[in-house]
Amino acid sequence: MLSLTDMAVEVLTTADGREKTALSHRHAATWFAARAAGEEIPIGTAQPPLRPARPEKPELLDPREVPRRRPGSPQGRIALLHAVAHIELNAVDLHWDIIARFPHVPFPPGFYDDWVKAADEESKHFNLICDCLESLGSHYGALPAHAGMWRAAEDTVNDIWGRLAVVPMVLEARGLDVTPGMIEVFRKAGIDNVVEAMEVIYAEEVGHVAYGSKWFHFLCGRENRDPKPAFHALVQQYFHGALKPPFNEEKRAEAGLPPDFYWPLAGES
C-alpha cells in the first residue's frame, strides 16, 4: 500500500497538468474511501522534490517579463484565464507538498483530511479553467507564465509555520480579494461558463484559507504562542513586499482572518 506521502510525491513528480490532476483525484478518493471504511493509510515519510515536475509549456518567465493582461479584450481575457490556470496548478502541488514535506511534524488526521481535500478541489479548479480556455480556442501552455509561483514553497521548505502563514493565509487569501473582480470581467463579457467556474473556485478557496488559519492557530496553541505577532513576524520574514489592499474583509473573516492580522502588513492601495 502506498503511504499518503508516497501519493503526494507521485503527484509532485507528474509533469502534465491533466495527468497530475487526474492522479491527484485518484489519490484523494483512495484516502477518503479508506477513512470512511475505518482503514488506515500510513502517512509515511518521503523525499519530495524541491520543485514539482512541470510540462514543457508554458514557458516560465521572470514575473517582470510576463506581459500585462488587459481583460477588456478577448485575448486579454484568455491571458487572465491562463494565469488563473497556472495558479491553480501550482496550488495542487502546494497542497500535496505540505503533506509530503512535513510528516515529521505531529498533526491529527484532520490535518491530512483538509489538505487532501484542498488538493482535490484545486485539481478540479485547474480542469475547470482549462476547459474554459479550450472553449475560447486556447489551452494551458499557450502563453508564458509566472516563474515565481513556487518561491513561497522554496522559502518555507523547512518551516511549517512559515508555509501555513504565507501560502494559505497570504497568497490564497489574496485570491479572495481579486476573484470577485475577475468574475465581473467575464460576466460583463457574457461568458457564462467562465463565470460559473470562477464562482465554484471562489466559494471553495475560502475553505483553503480557513485550513491555513486553523492549523496555524493549532500550532500556536500547542506552543503557547500569540497567533497575531507570530503571523506578522513570519510574513515579514518570508513574504516579499507588503500586502495589497483592498481586502475582501467579509470572506477573510469567514476564513478566520480578522483585519488586525493583515492590515498592519498592508502597503498603499
N, C-alpha and C positions, 0 to 999 in steps of 0.2 A: 504493500500500500504506500502510495506517495504521501509524504508529510505535507502539511499546509505550506511550509516554506519551500519545499520542492516544487509545489504547484506554482507558487509565486515566481520562482526563478524560471520556470518554463515560460510563463507569460513574458517576463522581462527579456528573455533571450529569443523571443519570436519577433521577427522584423516586420512582416507585413501587417498593416493595421487591421484588415478584416480578419486575418488568421489570428492575430493577437487577441482581438476581442471575442472571437468565437471560442478560443481556448479559455479566456477569462470567464465567459459564461458557463462553460462546461465545469470548470473547477469550482466556481461559486455554487452551481447546482449540486455538485458532489458534496461539498462542505455542508450545505444546508439540509440535504437529504439525510446525511449521517447524523446531524444534530437532531433532526426531527425523529429519527429512529432510535435515539439514545446511544448511538455508536460513537466511538471516539477516534477521530483522525488526529494523529500526533502533530504537534506544532513543528517539532523538529528543529534542526539548525541548517543553515545554508550559507553559501558564499555568493551573494548576488553581485552582478556586475556593477561597476561604478556608474556606467551609463547603460540604459536599455538599448536593445537592438532596434534599429530604425531602417525603414525601406530606403532605397537609393534616392527616391524622390519623396518629399520635396527637398530641394537644396536648402541647407540651413545657413542663414546669414547672420552676421552681427546685427543686433537689434537696430543700430543706427543705419543699416543698409537696407532694411526691409522697406519697400515702397509704401508710402502713406495711402490709406484707404479713403476713398471718397464715396460713401454709401449712397449718394444721390443718383448714381449711375448703375446700370446693370452690372458692369464689370466691377464697380466698387462694392456692390452687394455680394458678388461672388468672392471677392477678396476678403470681405468681412467673414463670410461663412467659412472660407478656407482657414482663416486664423482661428475661428472657433473650433473647427475640427482638430487643428493642431493642439490646441489647449486640451481638448477632451482626450486625445490620445496620450498626451503627457500625464493627464490625471489618472488614466487607467494604470500607468506604470507607477506613478507616485503612491497609489493606494496599495498595490501589490508590494512595492518596495518597502513600505513601512512594516509590512508583515515579515518580509524576508530579512530586513536589516536589523531588527531589534528583538529577536526571540529571547535574548538573554535578559531582557527587562521583564520582570514578572507582571503579568496582567491577567485579569479574569477572562473567561471565554468570551464575554461580551465585547471585549476589545476587538477580537478577531472577527466576530459576527459583524460588527459595524464596518470594519474596513473591507471585508469581503463583499458586503452589500454595496458599499460605496464604489468599489472597483467594478462590480457587476453593473451598477447604474451608469457609471462613466462609459463602460463599453457600449451600453445601449445608446448613450448620448452621441458617441463618436459615429455609430452607424446611422443614427437619425440624421446627423448633419451631412454625412457622406451621401445618403440618399437624396437629401435636398440639393446638394451640389450637382449630383448626376441629373436630377430633374431640370436643372438650369443649364445643362450642357457642359458641365465641368466635372472635376473629380479631385479627391485629395492627392496632392503631389503635383498638381498642375502649376502651382505658384510657389515661389520661395517662402520660407517660414523663419520664424524667430529661433535663433540658436541658443538663446539664453534661458529657455524654459526650464531646463534641468538644473540650473545653477543653485536654486534653493536646496535641492536634494543633495548636491555635492557639498554645499557649505555645511549642511547639518548631518553629514554621513555618520558621525559618531555621537550625535546628540538628539535623543528622542524629545527632550524638552523643546529644543530649537525647531525640530521638524514639525511638531504639533503647533507651535506658535506661528511659524512662518507660512507653512503650506495651507492648512485649512483655515486658520484664524486670520491670515492676512491675504494670501493670494486668492483663495476661494471666496473669502468674504468680499473681495473686490468684484468678483463676478456678480454678487448680489446687487452691487451698486450700478453696474453698467448694463446688465441684461435687459432691464425694462426699456432702456433707450434703443437697444438693438431690436427688440420685439416691435417697437413702434416704427422703426425704419421699414421693416418688412410688412407691417400692417398697412402703412401708407402706400406701399407699392402693390398691395393686393396679392401678396404671395402667401396664401393661407397655409400651405403645408409647412413652410418655414416658421410661421407664427406658432403653429401647433407644436412643432418640435421644440422651439425655444421655450414655450410655456412649460412643457414637461421638464426641461432642463432646469429652468428657474425654480420650479417647485421642489425638485429633488436636491438641488445644490444647498438649500437651507439645511437639510439634514447632514450634509457632509461637513459644513461649517460647525454644526452643533456637535458632531462627533469629536472634532478637534477640541472644542471648548470643554466638552465633558471629560475627555481623557486628560487634558491639561489640568483641569481642576482636580481630577483624581490624583494625579502625581503630586500636585501642590498639597492636597490634604494628607497624603501619605507621608510627606516630608515636612509638614507643618510650615509651608511657605505661603506667603501672601500672594495670591494669583496676580493681582494687578501690577505691582512693581516687578514681579518675576517676568511677566509678559513684556512689559516695557523694555526691560534690560535685554531680553532675548531678541526682540525685534530690532533694537538698536545695534545689537551685535551682528545679526545675520541678514537683515533686510537692507537693501542698498537704496537709500533715499527715504523721503517722507511718504506717509500715506496720503492719498489724494482724495479730498472731498470733491463733490458732495457724497455723503454716505447715505445708504439706504437704512436709516435707523430702525425702521419697523422690522425689516427682515433680519437685520443684525441682532436685534433684541430677541426675536423669535429663535435665533440660533444660539442664544446665550452670550452675546457680546454686548455689554452695556456701553454707552457712549464714553464713559471715563476710561475704557480700555484703549480706544483708538483715537479720540480727539487730541489727547496730548502728543500723539505721534504725527499729527497732520501737518502738511505743508500748506501753502496757499492754493486756493482753488484755481 
